[in-house]
Amino acid sequence: MLTYEEIMLLVTALASLFSVIAVYYAIMEKNLVRAVVFSAIQSTLYAFIYYMLMAPDIVLVYIPVAVGLYPAVILILISKTEKVEKQ
């Protein structure tokens, strides 16, 4: 039977793995809107990791900026250009 600490470590490791996968998809995606969505997913997972590491003050700042404000600004900028990256 796993202890509480082992479960938290496993959950943090899985969130780290999924955040790396989200970063990979954000980099490789040609559709810029989808890339921003993957970046927001990665930021959400980072916020979750900060929360698991018991840093709620960082989470309270990181969520509005990295999950809300940054993607919103980038989406506004993308709306003024083309939505798909060209080679």
ROGU-583881 format. One record per residue: residue number from 0; residue in three letters; x, z negated, y of N, C-alpha, C in turn. Coordinates in pm, whole numbers, plus 50000, padded with zeros to 5 digits. Layout:
N
<num:NUM residuo:Ala n.xx:X n.zz:Z n.yy:Y ca.xx:X ca.zz:Z ca.yy:Y c.xx:X c.zz:Z c.yy:Y>
...
***
This chain:
87
<num:0 residuo:Met n.xx:50084 n.zz:50000 n.yy:49881 ca.xx:50000 ca.zz:50000 ca.yy:50000 c.xx:50088 c.zz:50000 c.yy:50124>
<num:1 residuo:Leu n.xx:50053 n.zz:50086 n.yy:50218 ca.xx:50132 ca.zz:50096 ca.yy:50340 c.xx:50097 c.zz:49984 c.yy:50436>
<num:2 residuo:Thr n.xx:50198 n.zz:49936 n.yy:50506 ca.xx:50175 ca.zz:49835 ca.yy:50608 c.xx:50129 c.zz:49903 c.yy:50737>
<num:3 residuo:Tyr n.xx:50085 n.zz:49823 n.yy:50831 ca.xx:50040 ca.zz:49875 ca.yy:50960 c.xx:50153 c.zz:49949 c.yy:51032>
<num:4 residuo:Glu n.xx:50271 n.zz:49894 n.yy:51029 ca.xx:50386 ca.zz:49956 ca.yy:51096 c.xx:50420 c.zz:50091 c.yy:51033>
<num:5 residuo:Glu n.xx:50412 n.zz:50100 n.yy:50903 ca.xx:50441 ca.zz:50226 ca.yy:50835 c.xx:50336 c.zz:50332 c.yy:50866>
<num:6 residuo:Ile n.xx:50212 n.zz:50290 n.yy:50876 ca.xx:50105 ca.zz:50384 ca.yy:50912 c.xx:50125 c.zz:50435 c.yy:51054>
<num:7 residuo:Met n.xx:50159 n.zz:50346 n.yy:51147 ca.xx:50182 ca.zz:50387 ca.yy:51285 c.xx:50303 c.zz:50480 c.yy:51295>
<num:8 residuo:Leu n.xx:50406 n.zz:50452 n.yy:51218 ca.xx:50524 ca.zz:50539 ca.yy:51216 c.xx:50489 c.zz:50676 c.yy:51160>
<num:9 residuo:Leu n.xx:50409 n.zz:50680 n.yy:51057 ca.xx:50366 ca.zz:50807 ca.yy:50997 c.xx:50280 c.zz:50887 c.yy:51095>
<num:10 residuo:Val n.xx:50189 n.zz:50821 n.yy:51163 ca.xx:50103 ca.zz:50889 ca.yy:51260 c.xx:50186 c.zz:50944 c.yy:51376>
<num:11 residuo:Thr n.xx:50283 n.zz:50866 n.yy:51423 ca.xx:50371 ca.zz:50911 ca.yy:51530 c.xx:50455 c.zz:51031 c.yy:51485>
<num:12 residuo:Ala n.xx:50504 n.zz:51027 n.yy:51363 ca.xx:50583 ca.zz:51138 ca.yy:51310 c.xx:50498 c.zz:51265 c.yy:51298>
<num:13 residuo:Leu n.xx:50374 n.zz:51251 n.yy:51254 ca.xx:50285 ca.zz:51367 ca.yy:51243 c.xx:50251 c.zz:51424 c.yy:51381>
<num:14 residuo:Ala n.xx:50229 n.zz:51336 n.yy:51478 ca.xx:50202 ca.zz:51383 ca.yy:51614 c.xx:50325 c.zz:51455 c.yy:51670>
<num:15 residuo:Ser n.xx:50443 n.zz:51407 n.yy:51639 ca.xx:50566 ca.zz:51474 ca.yy:51683 c.xx:50579 c.zz:51611 c.yy:51619>
<num:16 residuo:Leu n.xx:50550 n.zz:51620 n.yy:51492 ca.xx:50557 ca.zz:51748 ca.yy:51422 c.xx:50457 c.zz:51847 c.yy:51480>
<num:17 residuo:Phe n.xx:50334 n.zz:51804 n.yy:51502 ca.xx:50233 ca.zz:51893 ca.yy:51557 c.xx:50266 c.zz:51933 c.yy:51701>
<num:18 residuo:Ser n.xx:50331 n.zz:51845 n.yy:51777 ca.xx:50370 ca.zz:51882 ca.yy:51913 c.xx:50478 c.zz:51989 c.yy:51911>
<num:19 residuo:Val n.xx:50570 n.zz:51982 n.yy:51815 ca.xx:50672 ca.zz:52087 ca.yy:51803 c.xx:50607 c.zz:52220 c.yy:51766>
<num:20 residuo:Ile n.xx:50509 n.zz:52216 n.yy:51679 ca.xx:50436 ca.zz:52338 ca.yy:51641 c.xx:50361 c.zz:52395 c.yy:51762>
<num:21 residuo:Ala n.xx:50300 n.zz:52308 n.yy:51842 ca.xx:50228 ca.zz:52354 ca.yy:51961 c.xx:50325 c.zz:52416 c.yy:52062>
<num:22 residuo:Val n.xx:50444 n.zz:52359 n.yy:52076 ca.xx:50544 ca.zz:52417 ca.yy:52166 c.xx:50585 c.zz:52555 c.yy:52117>
<num:23 residuo:Tyr n.xx:50605 n.zz:52570 n.yy:51987 ca.xx:50642 ca.zz:52700 ca.yy:51932 c.xx:50533 c.zz:52804 c.yy:51962>
<num:24 residuo:Tyr n.xx:50408 n.zz:52769 n.yy:51939 ca.xx:50299 ca.zz:52862 ca.yy:51966 c.xx:50288 c.zz:52893 c.yy:52116>
<num:25 residuo:Ala n.xx:50312 n.zz:52794 n.yy:52201 ca.xx:50307 ca.zz:52817 ca.yy:52346 c.xx:50416 c.zz:52914 c.yy:52390>
<num:26 residuo:Ile n.xx:50532 n.zz:52906 n.yy:52328 ca.xx:50642 ca.zz:52996 ca.yy:52364 c.xx:50618 c.zz:53136 c.yy:52311>
<num:27 residuo:Met n.xx:50567 n.zz:53148 n.yy:52190 ca.xx:50553 ca.zz:53279 ca.yy:52126 c.xx:50425 c.zz:53354 c.yy:52164>
<num:28 residuo:Glu n.xx:50329 n.zz:53287 n.yy:52223 ca.xx:50199 ca.zz:53347 ca.yy:52255 c.xx:50213 c.zz:53448 c.yy:52370>
<num:29 residuo:Lys n.xx:50156 n.zz:53566 n.yy:52352 ca.xx:50159 ca.zz:53669 ca.yy:52455 c.xx:50045 c.zz:53653 c.yy:52556>
<num:30 residuo:Asn n.xx:49933 n.zz:53597 n.yy:52510 ca.xx:49821 ca.zz:53568 ca.yy:52599 c.xx:49853 c.zz:53441 c.yy:52676>
<num:31 residuo:Leu n.xx:49864 n.zz:53451 n.yy:52807 ca.xx:49910 ca.zz:53338 ca.yy:52888 c.xx:49811 c.zz:53223 c.yy:52891>
<num:32 residuo:Val n.xx:49682 n.zz:53253 n.yy:52883 ca.xx:49581 ca.zz:53146 ca.yy:52882 c.xx:49594 c.zz:53063 c.yy:52754>
<num:33 residuo:Arg n.xx:49612 n.zz:53131 n.yy:52642 ca.xx:49632 ca.zz:53058 ca.yy:52517 c.xx:49760 c.zz:52976 c.yy:52520>
<num:34 residuo:Ala n.xx:49864 n.zz:53029 n.yy:52583 ca.xx:49990 ca.zz:52955 ca.yy:52595 c.xx:49970 c.zz:52827 c.yy:52675>
<num:35 residuo:Val n.xx:49889 n.zz:52832 n.yy:52778 ca.xx:49859 ca.zz:52712 ca.yy:52857 c.xx:49779 c.zz:52612 c.yy:52772>
<num:36 residuo:Val n.xx:49688 n.zz:52661 n.yy:52690 ca.xx:49611 ca.zz:52573 ca.yy:52603 c.xx:49703 c.zz:52503 c.yy:52503>
<num:37 residuo:Phe n.xx:49796 n.zz:52579 n.yy:52444 ca.xx:49891 ca.zz:52518 ca.yy:52351 c.xx:49980 c.zz:52416 c.yy:52423>
<num:38 residuo:Ser n.xx:50017 n.zz:52446 n.yy:52546 ca.xx:50096 ca.zz:52351 ca.yy:52624 c.xx:50017 c.zz:52223 c.yy:52653>
<num:39 residuo:Ala n.xx:49887 n.zz:52237 n.yy:52680 ca.xx:49804 ca.zz:52119 ca.yy:52702 c.xx:49788 c.zz:52037 c.yy:52574>
<num:40 residuo:Ile n.xx:49779 n.zz:52106 n.yy:52460 ca.xx:49773 ca.zz:52034 ca.yy:52332 c.xx:49901 c.zz:51956 c.yy:52310>
<num:41 residuo:Gln n.xx:50014 n.zz:52019 n.yy:52338 ca.xx:50143 ca.zz:51952 ca.yy:52324 c.xx:50150 c.zz:51831 c.yy:52417>
<num:42 residuo:Ser n.xx:50103 n.zz:51844 n.yy:52539 ca.xx:50103 ca.zz:51732 ca.yy:52633 c.xx:50013 c.zz:51619 c.yy:52587>
<num:43 residuo:Thr n.xx:49899 n.zz:51653 n.yy:52528 ca.xx:49809 ca.zz:51552 ca.yy:52475 c.xx:49875 c.zz:51476 c.yy:52361>
<num:44 residuo:Leu n.xx:49945 n.zz:51547 n.yy:52274 ca.xx:50014 ca.zz:51481 ca.yy:52164 c.xx:50127 c.zz:51391 c.yy:52216>
<num:45 residuo:Tyr n.xx:50198 n.zz:51437 n.yy:52320 ca.xx:50300 ca.zz:51351 ca.yy:52379 c.xx:50238 c.zz:51225 c.yy:52438>
<num:46 residuo:Ala n.xx:50124 n.zz:51239 n.yy:52503 ca.xx:50057 ca.zz:51121 ca.yy:52559 c.xx:50018 c.zz:51025 c.yy:52447>
<num:47 residuo:Phe n.xx:49971 n.zz:51080 n.yy:52335 ca.xx:49937 ca.zz:50996 ca.yy:52221 c.xx:50061 c.zz:50923 c.yy:52167>
<num:48 residuo:Ile n.xx:50173 n.zz:50993 n.yy:52163 ca.xx:50297 ca.zz:50931 ca.yy:52117 c.xx:50339 c.zz:50819 c.yy:52212>
<num:49 residuo:Tyr n.xx:50328 n.zz:50842 n.yy:52342 ca.xx:50358 ca.zz:50736 ca.yy:52438 c.xx:50268 c.zz:50616 c.yy:52417>
<num:50 residuo:Tyr n.xx:50142 n.zz:50643 n.yy:52389 ca.xx:50048 ca.zz:50533 ca.yy:52364 c.xx:50088 c.zz:50456 c.yy:52238>
<num:51 residuo:Met n.xx:50128 n.zz:50528 n.yy:52134 ca.xx:50170 ca.zz:50462 ca.yy:52010 c.xx:50297 c.zz:50381 c.yy:52030>
<num:52 residuo:Leu n.xx:50380 n.zz:50422 n.yy:52124 ca.xx:50503 ca.zz:50348 ca.yy:52155 c.xx:50478 c.zz:50235 c.yy:52254>
<num:53 residuo:Met n.xx:50352 n.zz:50207 n.yy:52280 ca.xx:50308 ca.zz:50098 ca.yy:52367 c.xx:50360 c.zz:50113 c.yy:52510>
<num:54 residuo:Ala n.xx:50341 n.zz:50232 n.yy:52564 ca.xx:50376 ca.zz:50258 ca.yy:52703 c.xx:50252 c.zz:50308 c.yy:52777>
<num:55 residuo:Pro n.xx:50151 n.zz:50220 n.yy:52795 ca.xx:50025 ca.zz:50266 ca.yy:52855 c.xx:50039 c.zz:50307 c.yy:53001>
<num:56 residuo:Asp n.xx:50135 n.zz:50250 n.yy:53073 ca.xx:50153 ca.zz:50288 ca.yy:53212 c.xx:50199 c.zz:50433 c.yy:53224>
<num:57 residuo:Ile n.xx:50283 n.zz:50477 n.yy:53133 ca.xx:50327 ca.zz:50617 ca.yy:53132 c.xx:50211 c.zz:50708 c.yy:53093>
<num:58 residuo:Val n.xx:50130 n.zz:50664 n.yy:52997 ca.xx:50015 ca.zz:50744 ca.yy:52953 c.xx:49916 c.zz:50763 c.yy:53067>
<num:59 residuo:Leu n.xx:49894 n.zz:50659 n.yy:53147 ca.xx:49798 ca.zz:50668 ca.yy:53258 c.xx:49842 c.zz:50768 c.yy:53364>
<num:60 residuo:Val n.xx:49971 n.zz:50792 n.yy:53376 ca.xx:50021 ca.zz:50892 ca.yy:53470 c.xx:50033 c.zz:51028 c.yy:53402>
<num:61 residuo:Tyr n.xx:50075 n.zz:51029 n.yy:53277 ca.xx:50104 ca.zz:51154 ca.yy:53207 c.xx:49978 c.zz:51235 c.yy:53178>
<num:62 residuo:Ile n.xx:49870 n.zz:51170 n.yy:53142 ca.xx:49747 ca.zz:51243 ca.yy:53108 c.xx:49691 c.zz:51321 c.yy:53227>
<num:63 residuo:Pro n.xx:49670 n.zz:51260 n.yy:53344 ca.xx:49614 ca.zz:51341 ca.yy:53454 c.xx:49707 c.zz:51453 c.yy:53500>
<num:64 residuo:Val n.xx:49837 n.zz:51428 n.yy:53498 ca.xx:49931 ca.zz:51529 ca.yy:53548 c.xx:49954 c.zz:51638 c.yy:53444>
<num:65 residuo:Ala n.xx:49998 n.zz:51601 n.yy:53324 ca.xx:50041 ca.zz:51699 ca.yy:53224 c.xx:49925 c.zz:51763 c.yy:53148>
<num:66 residuo:Val n.xx:49814 n.zz:51694 n.yy:53137 ca.xx:49701 ca.zz:51748 ca.yy:53063 c.xx:49596 c.zz:51808 c.yy:53157>
<num:67 residuo:Gly n.xx:49585 n.zz:51757 n.yy:53277 ca.xx:49483 ca.zz:51804 ca.yy:53369 c.xx:49532 c.zz:51890 c.yy:53483>
<num:68 residuo:Leu n.xx:49621 n.zz:51837 n.yy:53564 ca.xx:49664 ca.zz:51905 ca.yy:53686 c.xx:49752 c.zz:52026 c.yy:53658>
<num:69 residuo:Tyr n.xx:49853 n.zz:52009 n.yy:53575 ca.xx:49946 ca.zz:52118 ca.yy:53546 c.xx:49876 c.zz:52240 c.yy:53484>
<num:70 residuo:Pro n.xx:49796 n.zz:52223 n.yy:53378 ca.xx:49726 ca.zz:52342 ca.yy:53324 c.xx:49630 c.zz:52405 c.yy:53425>
<num:71 residuo:Ala n.xx:49566 n.zz:52323 n.yy:53506 ca.xx:49472 ca.zz:52378 ca.yy:53605 c.xx:49545 c.zz:52466 c.yy:53706>
<num:72 residuo:Val n.xx:49658 n.zz:52421 n.yy:53754 ca.xx:49735 ca.zz:52500 ca.yy:53851 c.xx:49786 c.zz:52628 c.yy:53785>
<num:73 residuo:Ile n.xx:49837 n.zz:52617 n.yy:53663 ca.xx:49887 ca.zz:52735 ca.yy:53594 c.xx:49774 c.zz:52835 c.yy:53567>
<num:74 residuo:Leu n.xx:49656 n.zz:52786 n.yy:53529 ca.xx:49543 ca.zz:52877 ca.yy:53506 c.xx:49499 c.zz:52947 c.yy:53635>
<num:75 residuo:Ile n.xx:49507 n.zz:52877 n.yy:53746 ca.xx:49476 ca.zz:52941 ca.yy:53875 c.xx:49577 c.zz:53050 c.yy:53905>
<num:76 residuo:Leu n.xx:49704 n.zz:53023 n.yy:53878 ca.xx:49807 ca.zz:53124 ca.yy:53900 c.xx:49791 c.zz:53243 c.yy:53806>
<num:77 residuo:Ile n.xx:49754 n.zz:53217 n.yy:53682 ca.xx:49733 ca.zz:53326 ca.yy:53585 c.xx:49614 c.zz:53411 c.yy:53627>
<num:78 residuo:Ser n.xx:49511 n.zz:53349 n.yy:53685 ca.xx:49394 ca.zz:53428 ca.yy:53727 c.xx:49429 c.zz:53529 c.yy:53836>
<num:79 residuo:Lys n.xx:49538 n.zz:53507 n.yy:53907 ca.xx:49580 ca.zz:53599 ca.yy:54012 c.xx:49674 c.zz:53708 c.yy:53960>
<num:80 residuo:Thr n.xx:49713 n.zz:53698 n.yy:53832 ca.xx:49800 ca.zz:53799 ca.yy:53773 c.xx:49735 c.zz:53854 c.yy:53647>
<num:81 residuo:Glu n.xx:49815 n.zz:53915 n.yy:53562 ca.xx:49763 ca.zz:53966 ca.yy:53436 c.xx:49759 c.zz:53855 c.yy:53333>
<num:82 residuo:Lys n.xx:49664 n.zz:53863 n.yy:53242 ca.xx:49643 ca.zz:53758 ca.yy:53145 c.xx:49733 c.zz:53770 c.yy:53022>
<num:83 residuo:Val n.xx:49791 n.zz:53886 n.yy:53001 ca.xx:49873 ca.zz:53909 ca.yy:52882 c.xx:50013 c.zz:53948 c.yy:52926>
<num:84 residuo:Glu n.xx:50110 n.zz:53885 n.yy:52864 ca.xx:50250 ca.zz:53916 ca.yy:52894 c.xx:50287 c.zz:54051 c.yy:52834>
<num:85 residuo:Lys n.xx:50355 n.zz:54130 n.yy:52913 ca.xx:50397 ca.zz:54262 ca.yy:52865 c.xx:50545 c.zz:54259 c.yy:52831>
<num:86 residuo:Gln n.xx:50583 n.zz:54344 n.yy:52738 ca.xx:50723 ca.zz:54351 ca.yy:52693 c.xx:50811 c.zz:54412 c.yy:52797>
***
